[in-house]
C-alpha cells in the first residue's frame, strides 16, 4: 500500500521530501489550506493539485515548480479505479469505494498520528448523523475504535 515505486514520479518526490524534511500531512495540509487526508491522497496519486497547490508544495519542499507541474501533467489524471466485487447496495457501495480509494491516505494519516498499529473492528462504535443542507441533506459517518500498536519482540 505504501510502495513508492508504483507511484507517479511527482508523488514519489513529494513523499521523499516529506520524509526527508520530517513533515506531517497535517503540516503540509495547513500550508496548502487543505484537509490532511486530501493532502495524503494527493501524495498517493488519488487527488489532483491545482497550480497554486503545486507552487505551494514546490516552495515548502524546495522542489522545482515547473518540474513538479510537468510530472503531474505527464502522470495524467489520478487513477481512481477500485475493484469491489459483489458490492451493489447504493448505501454500502460508496463507503466501500471510499475506503478502497482513500484507504492508503487514511492509513498514512492514522499511522502518522498513532504509530504503527491496527484498528479494532470488534471495539468499533459507529454513528450516523444527518447533516442538513437544504434540499439535499448529507450524511456524516463517524467511526471510533480502539487502536493497538504493533509490538516488537
N, C-alpha and C positions, 0 to 999 in steps of 0.2 A: 504494500500500500504506500510505502514511502520510498520506492525505488526511483532515485533521481535520474537514472539512465533512461527511463521510459518517458520522461517529461520533455516538453519543448525546451529548446536552449534558453529562452528567456526565463522560464520557470526555474530551471537548474541554476542559472546565475543568481536569481533572486534568493533561492533557498541557501545557496552557498554564502552569499553576502550577509544574509540574515544571521546565519550561524557564526560566521567569522566576526561579525560585529556584536554578537550576543544580544540581539534584539528580540523582543517577543512580538507575536502577532498583534497584541494589544497596543504596543508602542508604535508599530508600523501603521496600524489602523487609525490611530489617533493622528498621525502625520498626514494620512490620506483623507481623513474625515469620513471613514467607512467603518462598518462593523468588523470585528476581528474575525468572525467566521467567514464573511465575504472575502476579507483580505487573504485568509488562509486558502480559500477556494481559488483565488487568483493565482497564488503561488503554486497550486497544484493543477493549474491549467483548466479550471472549471468556471472561470469568470473572465469577463472582458474589461480591460482597463481603458479608460479614456486617455487622451493625450495629456491631460492635466495629471492623471494618475501616474502615467509613465514618467513625466518630468519630475514629479514629486518623489517617486521611487529612485530615479536616477540621482537626484540630489541627495537623498537620505543615504543611499548605499554607495555613493561615489562611482556610479556607472555612467557610461555614455548614453545620453537620452536618445540619440539617433540610432545607435546600435540596438538598444532595448526596443525602440519603436520598430525597427526593421525585423528584429527577432519575433516580435508579436505578430507583425504583418505576415511574415513568412509562415508562421505556425498556423495561421488561419483562425477561424472561429473556434471557441472551446469545444472539446468533444464532450457532449452531454448524453451520449448513448448509455443506456443502462439496460441490463438484461434481468428481468424479473419474471420467472416462469410461473404461470398459473395465477398471477395477480390480475383480477378483473374488477373487483369491487371498487366503485368510484369514491368511496371514503377511505378504504385501506390502501389502495394503489398509490395515491400521491405521497403517503408517508413512507412507503417502501421505496418509491422513486427518490424522495428527498434524502433518505439515508444512503441509498446507492450513489447518488450524485454528490452529496456533500459529506459523506462519511469520512474520507481522508482528511478533510479540513476540520471537521468536528473533532475527530480523534487527535489531530495535532494540537488543537487548542486545549482539549481536556488534558492531554499528557503534559503540555507546557505548564498548565496551572496546577495539576495534581501530582505529576510524576508518572512513571510507567506503571500502569495497573490495569484493572478491569472493572467494568460496571456490572453490578449485580442485578439481574432481572428479577429473581425472587424477592429482593428487597425493594423493588421499584414501586413508587407511587406515581400515578398518572392523573392529571387533572385536565379537563377540557373546559375552556372558557369561551363564551360568546363575546365577540368584540364588535359592538355596534358601529356601523359605518354608513348608516343611512339605508338606502335601498338594498345594497349588497353587504351583508354582515360578514365579518371574518371569524375565523376560529383560531384560538391560541391553545396549543398543546404544551403542557408542562410535564417534563419527566424529571423525577428526583429519585436518586438511588444511592446506595452505599457504594463507595469506591475503595477497592482493595489494591494496595500496591503489591507488585511482584516482589518476592523475596530473593535475596542472594544466599547461596549456601556454599 
